Amino acid sequence: MRLSSSITQLLLSLLLSTKISPSTATTSTSTSFPLDPGFPIQLIVSTALNISTHSWEFGTATQALLELYDPDLSIFGSSPFTASKRIPNASTLPQALSYAAEKIVFGTGPNALADGDGAVGDPASLGIGAWLLGKKDGYEQFKDGAIETYGYVTGSAPRAWNNAISHRAYYVEIWADFVSMAPPFLAYYAADTANITGLQEAVYQCSAYRQILHYNTSSLDATFTGLWDHILGPTYNVDAGLWSTGNAWAASGITRVLATVIKAPQIKGSTHNETLSIAQWRESAKGELTTLVKEIIDAVIDSGEASYENGLVRNYFNNPTIFGETSGSSLFAAVIYRLVVLLPNVFGKSSPAGKKYINWAEGIRKTLGGTFVAPDGTNMTLVDRTNGTVRPAVNPLGWGDTAPFMTGSPEGQSMVTMLYAAWRDCRLAKKC
């Protein structure tokens, strides 16, 4: 169900006025917040946790918290699978896993980890959190939920003509959002269980989604080459527009799968030749995923001035009358910071593109620290200095809404959190 913009904003305003419980409250530490990004990041994190109410929002917040407070456990850490081995003996749960444990509600099938309201991908966004929780004694049910989710997504969910897994459970529909929800979990689970077939499935889903959603440009809109449509399918929610946040979801998911392929432990075959073949496939997959994400990021950067407003990407790239928004813009920047560290020869300062990528991401970060003119003519900060609300955002329950969403998007707040964590790690690695 989709709520109207006014009702959605009212509900989020009520949530903002309610304090989160101490067990899920973020904790300021020098290691998590060593740098000032130009906006109150700790308030942004708190608001993200306050207003998240849906399965994909919980999963996105879990990922953001993992990157923020436990970067070594994040897939962007130097040795994430080795780091995860400390979980069984940890005296307390990592912040992200404590949060996920509170939000996961066990069910069956597509709802094994949360009520997905008919979605395949959304509950799977909690899969990595559940799988990591399952490593701890007393949390075996989370492991079971992760396994059931993996089994449903790969074995029971409907598929499109090219074997792309449907984002919806009861009919085939392909959403760009799915790429950030399910494939990163499929890849992580497969890598941690030495399942090469599963890892190949995760990589294939990224390519299969691109095959369906890749925008068919004409001579009149060639500047959008490389971007994806939002939703395609024969039934209910078709949106052939070039939604900024949908493209950001796709780029983020591809980047996390890419990081998993790079950082997964060695997967051995039954023979030396098979082991060698697996290693060769991983190199090939790395190149394939790099091409996929670079295509989207290049299209974003090169889409032309009409695709931007006030330093932010418009809600739809191909609608020059709609507002610039913070959610997709922030996630694109987060992706770039991660890619600069992950693949410096392609996206870093020494790459053939020079500072093209870093400069674009830095532009978004600096914009978030500034002001904009609200629809009523008021000059406002993009981040509310009293409660961390980021605006103008996309209506989280109505992507086609032409009015800027001013009261806080749960996913948008987490996306800015990811931007901060990625920028911090890029700075600390001396790549930015």
HUJOZI-V577495 format. One record per backbone hydrogen bond with DSSP energy under -0.5 kcal/mol. CO is the residue of the C=O (numbers start at 1). NH is the residue of the N-H. E is the energy in kcal/mol with one decimal. If there is no record, write none. Layout:
BEGIN
co: {CO:CO}
nh: {NH:NH}
e: {E:E}
END
This chain:
BEGIN
co: {4:5:6:7:8:9:10:11:12:13:15:21:21:29:35:39:40:41:42:43:44:45:46:47:48:54:55:56:57:58:59:60:61:62:63:64:65:65:66:70:70:74:77:79:80:82:83:84:86:86:87:94:95:96:97:98:99:100:108:109:112:113:114:115:116:118:120:121:122:123:124:126:127:128:129:130:132:133:136:139:139:140:141:142:143:144:145:146:147:148:149:150:151:152:152:158:160:164:167:167:171:172:173:173:173:174:175:176:177:177:178:178:178:182:182:183:184:185:186:187:188:189:190:191:194:195:196:197:198:199:200:201:202:203:204:205:206:207:208:209:210:213:215:218:221:222:224:227:230:231:232:239:239:241:241:242:243:244:245:246:247:248:249:250:251:252:253:254:255:256:257:258:259:260:266:271:272:273:274:275:276:277:278:279:280:281:282:283:284:285:286:287:288:289:290:291:292:293:294:295:296:297:298:300:304:305:307:309:312:313:315:316:319:323:325:326:327:328:329:330:331:332:333:334:335:336:337:338:339:341:343:343:343:344:345:348:351:353:355:356:357:358:359:360:361:362:363:364:365:366:367:370:372:372:374:378:378:380:382:382:384:389:392:393:395:398:404:405:408:409:410:411:412:413:414:415:416:417:418:419:420:421:422:423:424:425:426:426:427}
nh: {8:9:10:11:12:13:14:15:16:17:18:24:25:33:37:41:44:45:46:47:48:49:50:51:52:58:59:60:61:62:63:64:65:66:67:68:69:70:70:73:74:77:80:83:84:85:86:87:89:90:90:98:99:100:101:102:103:104:111:112:107:105:116:55:119:169:124:125:125:126:127:130:131:132:133:134:135:136:139:142:143:144:145:146:147:148:149:150:151:152:153:154:155:156:157:166:163:160:120:121:173:234:167:168:175:232:178:179:180:181:181:182:183:185:186:187:188:189:190:191:192:193:195:194:196:199:200:201:202:203:204:205:206:207:208:209:210:211:212:213:214:229:217:221:224:225:227:215:176:239:174:230:231:230:243:317:247:248:249:250:251:252:253:254:255:256:257:258:259:260:261:262:263:264:268:275:276:277:278:279:280:281:282:283:284:285:286:287:288:289:290:291:292:293:294:295:296:297:298:299:300:301:302:303:307:308:314:312:309:325:244:319:322:315:329:330:331:332:333:334:335:336:337:338:339:340:341:342:343:344:346:347:348:348:352:351:354:356:359:360:361:362:363:364:365:366:367:368:369:369:370:382:374:380:377:374:380:372:384:391:388:384:326:405:398:401:406:393:410:413:414:415:416:417:418:419:420:421:422:423:424:425:426:427:428:429:431:432:430}
e: {-2.6:-2.5:-2.0:-2.5:-2.3:-2.0:-2.0:-2.1:-2.3:-1.1:-1.4:-1.6:-1.0:-2.3:-0.7:-1.8:-1.7:-2.3:-2.1:-2.3:-2.1:-1.9:-2.1:-2.1:-0.8:-2.4:-2.4:-2.3:-2.4:-2.3:-2.1:-2.3:-2.7:-2.2:-2.3:-2.1:-3.0:-0.7:-1.3:-1.5:-1.3:-2.3:-0.6:-2.5:-1.7:-1.3:-1.8:-1.3:-0.7:-0.6:-1.3:-2.4:-2.0:-2.4:-2.5:-1.3:-1.4:-2.4:-2.2:-1.5:-1.1:-1.8:-0.9:-0.5:-1.3:-2.8:-0.6:-0.7:-1.5:-1.9:-2.0:-2.4:-2.8:-2.5:-2.3:-2.1:-1.4:-2.1:-2.0:-1.3:-1.1:-2.4:-2.3:-2.2:-2.5:-2.5:-2.2:-2.6:-2.4:-2.5:-2.7:-2.3:-1.8:-2.6:-2.2:-3.0:-2.0:-3.0:-3.5:-0.8:-0.5:-0.6:-3.0:-0.6:-0.6:-2.2:-1.0:-1.3:-1.8:-0.9:-0.8:-2.5:-0.6:-0.8:-2.5:-2.8:-2.3:-2.8:-2.1:-2.6:-2.5:-1.0:-3.1:-0.9:-0.9:-1.9:-2.4:-1.9:-2.0:-1.9:-2.6:-2.4:-1.1:-1.5:-3.1:-2.3:-1.7:-2.2:-1.3:-2.8:-2.4:-3.3:-1.1:-1.1:-2.0:-1.7:-2.2:-2.8:-2.5:-2.2:-3.0:-1.1:-2.5:-1.2:-1.6:-2.5:-2.0:-2.1:-2.9:-2.1:-2.5:-2.6:-2.6:-2.5:-2.0:-2.0:-2.2:-2.6:-2.4:-1.7:-2.4:-2.1:-2.3:-1.8:-0.6:-2.3:-2.3:-2.2:-2.2:-2.0:-2.1:-2.4:-2.2:-1.6:-2.1:-3.1:-2.3:-1.8:-2.4:-2.8:-2.1:-2.1:-1.9:-2.5:-2.4:-1.9:-1.3:-2.5:-2.9:-1.6:-2.2:-2.4:-2.5:-1.0:-1.9:-1.9:-3.0:-1.8:-2.6:-2.9:-2.6:-1.6:-1.5:-2.5:-0.5:-2.2:-2.1:-2.5:-1.9:-2.4:-2.4:-2.2:-2.4:-2.1:-2.5:-2.4:-1.3:-2.7:-3.1:-0.5:-1.7:-2.8:-0.5:-1.5:-0.5:-1.5:-2.1:-1.6:-3.0:-1.5:-2.3:-2.9:-1.8:-1.6:-2.4:-2.6:-1.9:-2.1:-0.7:-0.7:-2.2:-2.3:-0.7:-3.1:-2.6:-3.4:-0.6:-2.8:-0.5:-2.8:-2.1:-2.9:-2.2:-2.8:-1.7:-2.1:-0.6:-2.6:-0.5:-2.8:-1.8:-2.1:-2.0:-1.7:-2.3:-2.1:-2.5:-2.5:-2.7:-2.8:-3.1:-2.3:-2.1:-2.6:-2.7:-1.7:-2.6:-1.1:-1.6}
END
